[in-house]
């Protein structure tokens, strides 16, 4: 015979009922988390796009004050051919900071937590690493083809050149010799492979950003426009002028 609960008293949950509730919450969380992560990534792509517009604007303002010459894409090395698309010389950093007040303007927001690390940012004899491919002011372009690269790119030297030339691109990059693969925009945010990943995954030396889940990136043109580009439509380019297979490779 069931005994009714005393008036004013609430029946406690049984252990089984609590476990069922916890299981339902876990299922709902598992369904919602990917959606929330996807929404956050979409917001970050928009923030990245706006950041790139500011970066390009700073470059064009600099050009306007310097006979239309864009900031040079060199390094601190004596050999002026030793240039890399994600590296700024100390002079270039100083020049651009006159037009944008914060160093983080040089980085995709999704890469901030890596780029803020001194071992990522600072490179003695070269300058600083940035969180984008900067394509302006590099000498001797188009750089020659090598194994694994079937496309070349032209570096704009002045703001008055072909407005359809790429000036800035998200840092989809692989550099097997340096043990880095960056995919700033996967479906759920950034994914970065560095030294430990390469130690644990020997196949990493043959991997590219798409293997980490890269979905694409923002690409900015000399005319100041910025738009999203799917990774399937991107080409692989040399990101280092003289290092051949030991350099970095970018996608835009």
C-alpha positions in Angstrom: 0.0 0.0 0.0 1.3 3.4 -1.0 1.6 5.8 1.9 0.9 9.4 0.9 3.5 12.0 1.7 2.8 14.1 4.7 1.2 17.5 3.9 3.8 20.2 3.3 6.7 17.7 2.6 8.2 17.2 -0.9 9.3 13.8 -2.1 13.0 13.6 -2.6 14.5 12.4 -6.0 15.6 8.8 -6.0 19.2 8.0 -7.2 17.9 6.7 -10.5 15.9 9.8 -11.1 19.0 12.0 -10.5 21.0 9.9 -12.8 18.4 10.2 -15.6 18.3 14.0 -15.1 22.1 14.2 -15.3 22.2 12.1 -18.4 19.6 14.3 -20.1 21.6 17.4 -19.2 24.8 15.8 -20.6 23.0 14.9 -23.9 21.6 18.5 -24.2 25.1 20.0 -23.5 26.6 17.7 -26.1 24.1 18.9 -28.6 24.5 22.6 -27.8 28.2 22.9 -27.4 29.1 22.4 -31.1 26.4 25.0 -32.0 27.8 27.5 -29.5 31.4 26.8 -30.7 30.3 27.4 -34.3 28.5 30.6 -33.4 31.7 31.9 -31.6 33.8 31.0 -34.6 31.5 32.9 -37.0 31.8 35.9 -34.7 35.6 35.6 -34.7 35.7 35.5 -38.5 33.8 38.8 -38.6 36.2 40.3 -36.0 39.1 39.0 -38.0 37.7 40.6 -41.2 37.3 44.0 -39.4 40.8 43.7 -38.0 42.2 43.1 -41.5 40.4 46.2 -42.8 42.1 48.3 -40.1 45.5 46.7 -41.0 45.0 47.5 -44.7 43.9 51.0 -43.8 47.0 51.6 -41.8 49.2 50.3 -44.7 47.4 52.7 -47.1 47.7 55.6 -44.8 51.4 54.9 -44.5 51.6 54.8 -48.3 49.8 58.1 -48.6 52.5 59.7 -46.5 55.4 58.0 -48.3 54.9 58.6 -52.0 52.4 55.7 -52.3 55.0 53.1 -51.3 53.6 50.4 -49.0 55.3 49.3 -45.8 58.1 46.9 -46.8 57.7 43.3 -46.1 61.3 42.7 -45.1 63.1 41.5 -42.0 66.1 42.7 -40.0 68.5 40.3 -41.8 71.3 41.8 -43.8 70.2 39.7 -46.8 67.2 41.5 -48.0 66.0 38.4 -49.9 65.5 36.7 -46.5 61.8 37.7 -46.3 58.8 35.8 -45.1 55.1 36.8 -45.4 54.3 36.4 -41.6 57.4 38.4 -40.4 57.9 42.1 -40.0 61.1 43.9 -39.6 61.6 46.2 -36.6 61.4 49.3 -38.8 58.2 48.0 -40.4 56.6 47.4 -37.0 57.6 50.9 -35.9 56.3 52.5 -39.0 52.9 50.8 -38.9 52.4 51.4 -35.2 52.2 55.1 -36.1 48.9 54.4 -37.8 47.5 51.7 -35.6 48.2 51.9 -31.8 48.2 48.2 -30.9 50.4 45.4 -31.9 47.4 43.0 -31.8 46.1 44.7 -34.9 48.7 42.6 -36.8 47.1 39.4 -35.6 44.0 37.4 -36.4 42.0 37.4 -33.1 41.9 33.6 -33.2 45.7 33.5 -33.0 46.1 36.1 -30.2 46.9 33.6 -27.5 49.8 32.1 -29.5 51.1 35.4 -30.9 51.4 36.9 -27.5 53.9 34.3 -26.5 57.5 35.8 -26.7 58.8 32.6 -28.3 56.2 33.1 -31.1 56.3 36.8 -31.4 60.0 37.7 -31.2 62.6 36.4 -33.6 66.1 37.8 -33.1 67.8 39.0 -36.3 64.4 38.9 -38.1 62.0 41.1 -36.2 58.5 40.0 -35.1 56.1 37.3 -36.3 52.5 38.6 -37.1 49.2 36.7 -37.3 48.6 37.3 -41.0 50.4 36.9 -44.3 51.5 40.4 -45.3 52.2 40.5 -49.0 53.2 44.2 -49.6 56.7 45.5 -50.3 58.5 42.1 -50.7 61.3 42.2 -53.2 61.8 40.0 -56.3 58.3 38.7 -56.7 56.9 36.5 -58.2 59.1 34.1 -56.3 60.0 31.0 -58.4 58.2 27.7 -58.2 59.5 24.7 -56.2 58.3 21.2 -55.5 54.8 21.3 -54.0 54.0 24.8 -55.2 52.4 25.5 -58.6 51.3 29.1 -58.1 53.1 32.4 -57.8 52.0 35.7 -56.4 53.0 39.3 -57.1 53.9 41.6 -54.2 52.4 45.1 -54.5 55.0 47.8 -54.0 52.8 50.9 -54.2 49.2 51.6 -53.3 48.5 52.8 -56.8 49.1 49.3 -58.4 46.5 46.8 -59.5 43.7 47.0 -56.8 43.0 43.3 -57.2 46.4 42.3 -55.8 46.3 40.5 -52.5 47.8 42.6 -49.6 46.8 40.6 -46.6 45.5 37.1 -45.8 44.7 34.9 -42.9 47.6 32.9 -41.6 46.8 29.5 -43.0 50.4 28.2 -43.1 52.6 25.2 -42.9 56.3 25.1 -42.2 57.6 21.5 -41.7 61.2 22.6 -41.1 60.0 25.0 -38.4 57.4 22.5 -37.1 54.3 24.7 -37.4 50.9 24.3 -39.0 48.3 26.9 -38.4 44.6 26.7 -39.2 43.1 29.9 -37.8 39.6 29.1 -38.8 38.2 25.6 -38.4 34.6 24.9 -37.8 35.1 25.4 -34.1 37.9 27.9 -33.9 41.7 27.8 -34.4 43.9 24.8 -34.4 47.7 25.0 -34.2 50.3 22.2 -34.5 53.7 22.9 -33.1 56.7 20.9 -31.8 54.9 18.4 -29.6 52.4 17.6 -32.3 55.2 16.9 -34.7 56.9 14.7 -32.1 53.7 12.7 -31.6 52.6 12.6 -35.3 55.4 11.8 -37.8 52.9 12.3 -40.6 52.7 16.0 -39.6 55.6 16.8 -41.9 53.3 16.1 -44.8 50.2 17.7 -43.4 48.7 21.0 -44.4 46.1 23.3 -42.7 43.2 21.5 -44.3 44.4 18.3 -42.5 43.8 20.2 -39.2 40.3 21.1 -40.3 40.9 24.6 -41.9 37.8 25.9 -43.5 39.3 29.0 -45.2 40.3 32.5 -44.3 39.8 36.2 -44.9 41.7 37.7 -47.9 42.3 41.4 -48.2 43.0 43.2 -51.5 44.9 46.4 -52.2 41.7 48.2 -52.8 40.8 47.8 -49.1 38.2 45.1 -49.6 38.2 42.0 -47.4 36.2 38.8 -48.1 36.0 35.2 -46.8 37.6 32.5 -49.1 36.9 28.8 -48.8 40.0 26.7 -48.3 39.0 24.6 -51.3 39.4 27.7 -53.5 42.8 28.7 -52.0 46.2 28.0 -53.7 49.4 27.1 -51.9 52.2 29.7 -52.3 55.7 30.2 -51.1 55.8 32.4 -48.0 59.6 32.5 -47.8 61.7 33.9 -50.6 65.0 32.0 -50.3 64.5 28.9 -48.1 62.9 26.6 -50.6 61.3 23.5 -49.0 62.6 24.7 -45.6 60.6 27.9 -45.7 56.9 28.5 -44.9 54.0 28.0 -47.3 50.8 30.1 -47.2 47.3 29.8 -48.6 45.1 32.5 -50.0 
